[in-house]
Amino acid sequence: MRISLLAVGRLRAGPEAVLLRDYMDRFDAAGRALALGPARMVEVEDRRGRGVDAEADLLLAAAPEGPLVALDERGRQLDSPALARLMAAWRDDGARDVAFAIGGADGHGEAVRERAALTLSFGPMVWPHMLARVMLAEQLYRAATILGGGPYHRA
């Protein structure tokens, strides 16, 4: 099951980009035997500044068929094993692709919220979108290690 991380905005070179690539590579390696991955990063940008609805259109145009998870501070909070179980369930139900969407500075447009199978929160705090990418990639890697029985996640 392929994983797409969809995000509004461009990640510049720097520590966040290094961490993102590291966790995505780890996920690809850990997930291969579990039929998870590869993971890809897709960045979209509304250069005209038309707002969340235009950003939503760009995110949805980049989203593959299959479950879409919208990251939002008002979403449902899952612990890491629950996220792993959800990913395994989608995989086992035959999903070929799953996408995770990170909106722009003003969040997600209504079209993304309507299409989302799940709205997921990393807690009530608002995180910088560049860090949210890294946190998501780490959680995907953690999910793969949980499903594979690896020692990375200590429950």
Summary of the structure (lengths in Angstrom):
residues: 155
radius of gyration: 14.7
end to end distance: 25.1
largest distance: 46.3
contacts: 492
relative contact order: 0.25
helix: 45%
strand: 23%
